[in-house]
Amino acid sequence: MTTSEKPARTGVMLITGASRGIGAATARLAAAAGYVVCVNFHRDAQAAGQVVDAVRQEGGRAFAVQADVTVEDDVVHLFTRCDEAFGRLTALVNNAGVLGSLARVDAMQSERLRTTFSTNISGAFLCAREAVRRMSTAHGGAGGAIVNVSSRAACFGAGGEYVDYAASKAALDALTRGLAQEVADEGVRVNAVRPGFIETAMHDGTGDPDRRETVRRRVPMGRLGTPDEVAQTILWLLSEQASYVTGALLDVAGGR
């Protein structure tokens, strides 16, 4: 797409943790599909700026907003900035997440647990709350869609690796199903994607230099997935092609 070939506007999308990986891929694909994209980031302003620049170079519309999703005031500010910049929110992708180094439960410290659960689940709750307040017909909205980025780890427990991460993603699955039931008749659809082993920088923080090869051998398709493959699934769940899909947990995991 060139700068003179802008797609018809699809809506306004907010993506948390969008400066890299799945979030960044979703931002680029969403903008190409016509969404105005709010690129949320926590610390890496440079990476977020690169995502925004890439979108704009392709003729899309995007802007970056710093916010820590674990801080309620930051979340409120994030959504307010999105409102002010482009108007009514139509799509939320709850993507922000953290993964600690490989560890058994009996070696985990309380600070790690606080960080994992406050980011991966409390932050998702706060963002979902703000989205529903804007989208739900019960609040005067015109509908919308939410996609939570969960993980196949929620199904396996990730014993000996990162049980805390797996548990937080299992909680995110419960949020997906429960919220979908609450707002199904208010014009809001809520679904989740559960990626398996995806080629992102998240593997670099596990402490295992051979992590990619270790996990590749567990995948029936014999390879790691790409951020774009997950992003395409997210875009489908947000689209009208998935208009009768809510409360779904859709695996993107190469058969694992």
N, C-alpha and C positions, 0 to 999 in steps of 0.2 A: 504494500500500500504506500502511495506517495502522499506528501502533505496536501496535494490537491484532490486526493481521493479519500475523503473522510467518510467513514461508515455512518449510517443513520444512527442517531442516538438510541441506545438500548435502555439505559437507566444509569443510576449512580451506585457504584459498588465500593464498599469499604473492605479492605483486606488487612487483617492484623498480621504482624510479622512478615511484611511483604518485601523486605530488602534483599532476600536471598531465597534460594531453593524453590520449593513449591509455591510459596507466596509470590515470589518475583515472576515465576513462569505464569501464574494465574493472572497477575497484573497485566503482563504483556498480551496474553491471549484475550483477556476481557476487553482491553482497550481496542484491540483489532476487531473485536465483535461489536464495538460501538459504545461500550460502557465508558463513562467518566469514572476514573479510578482514584480512590484515596489510598495511598501507599503508607501504611502505618509502619513505623520502626521504633525500636527502643533506644539503641545506642549508635548504630552505624549510619550516620547521616550521609556519608559519602556513598555507601552502597545503595541507599534509598534514592539518592539523587541520580545515580546511574540508571536505576530502573525507570525513574521519571523521564530522564533524558532519552532513553531508548524508546519509550512510548511516544514521546513527542516527535522524535525523528521519523517515526513511522506514521505521523499524522494523527495520533491519538491524543487523548486528554487525560492528564494525571497530575497529581500534586502529592507531596509528602507531608506527613504530620507526625511529629515525635510524641509518643505516649507510652507509658508503662502500663500494660493492661492489668497489672496486679494492684494498681492504685486507682481507687474509685474516682477521684477528682480528675485524674488524667484521662480516664475513659470518657467521662462526661465532656471534657474539653475536646477530645478527639471527635466525638460525634457532633458536637456543636460546630467545630471547624468544618466538618463535612457538610453540615446543613448550610452554613454561611457561604461556602464556596460554590456549591452546585445544586442545592435544593434537596428535595425529598429522597431519602435513601430507599433503594429498591432491592439491594442485595448485600448481604454480609457473609464474608468468609472468615470464620474463626480459625486462623492458621497459626497464630503465635504459640510457640511451645519450646520447652527445654528438655534436654536429655543429658543426664549426668554420665560420668565414667562408669565402666562396668564394675559392679559391686554386688555382693550378697547383702541381704537385708540386715544381717547382724553386723555389718560394717558401715551402715548408713548413719549419718549424723542428722540431727533434727533440722539444721539449716538447709541441708539438701532437700529434705522432705517438704519444708515450707516453700522453698523455691519452686519445686516441681509442681506441687498442688496449687499454689497461688497463681502460677502462670498457666498451667495446662487446663485447670478446671475453674478456679474462681474467676480468672480473667475472662474465660469463655462465658460464664454465667453473666458477668457484668455487661459484656458486649451484647449478648443475646437480649438482655433486659432492655438496653437502650435501643436496639434494633426493633424489638416488638413495640416499644412505645411510639415508634415512628411509623411502622408498617401496619400494625393491626387496625382493622376497621373499628374495633372497640375503642381505639384511641383516636379515631378520626383519620386514620391512614387509608391508603388505597391498596394495601397488600404488598407482598414481597416474598423473598426467599432467603433462607439461611443455610449455609453448608458448614458443618464442623469438620475439621481435619483431625480424625482420630488415628488409629493405628491397628494393624493386625496383632500387635503385641497385646492388645486388650483381650484377645481370645486365647493367647498362649501363656500369659503370665510372666514370660521372660525370666524364669528362674535362673539365678546365678549371673544375671546380666543387669537388669534394671526393672525390678518388680515395681518400684515406685512409679516409673513412667507408665508401665502397663496398667497399673491400678488407676492412674489418673485418666488414661484413655478409656478404660472401662466406665469410669464415672461420666466421661464425655458422651459415651454411647447412651447412657441412661438419661442424660440431659437431652440428647437428641430425640429419643423416643417420647419422653415425658412432655417436653415443650411442644413437639409436633402435635400431640393429643390436645394440649391446651389451646392452641391457636389455629387448629385445622379449619374451623368455621369462621375464622376472622381474616381470611385471605392470606395467611402466612404459611408457607411450607418450610419444614425443617428436616434436613437430611444430613448424613455424614458420609465421607469417604474414609476408608480404612486402608491407607497405603501399607504395602509390605516393605521390603528393602529397596529403597530408592537412592539413586546416585546423587547425594547431597553432601554438603560439608558437615552435616550432623555426625557422620561417622568419625570425623577427625577428633571429636572430643571424647571418644569412648576409651582412649588409652591403649587401644589395640591397633598397631600399625598394619596388621594383616586383616583388619575387620572386613573390608570389602570382599576379599576372597573367601573368608570364613562364611559369610552370610550367602554369598553367591551359590555355594554348594548346597544350600538348603532350599533353593528355589527350583521348582519343577521345570520352569522355562529356562533355567541355566544362566540367568543374567539378572542384574539389578534393573529396576524400572527407572524411568526418567521423570524429572519434574513435570515436563510437558504432558506426559501420559496421565499423570494425576490431575493436572490442571484442566485437560480436556474433559475429564469426568466431572470435575467441579462445575465447569461451564454448562455441561449438559444438565446437571441437576438444578442449576439456577434458571434454565431456559424453559420456555413454554412447551418444549418437547417432553418435559417431565412434569407436566401440569397435574397429573394424578398421582404423583409420587411424593409421599411425605412419611416421615418416621423410618426411612430406609437407611440401612447401614451397608454401603456398597464397597466391596473389597476390590482393591487395585493392587494385586500382590503376586502376579505371575503364577497362580495356582497353589500358593502356600496358604 
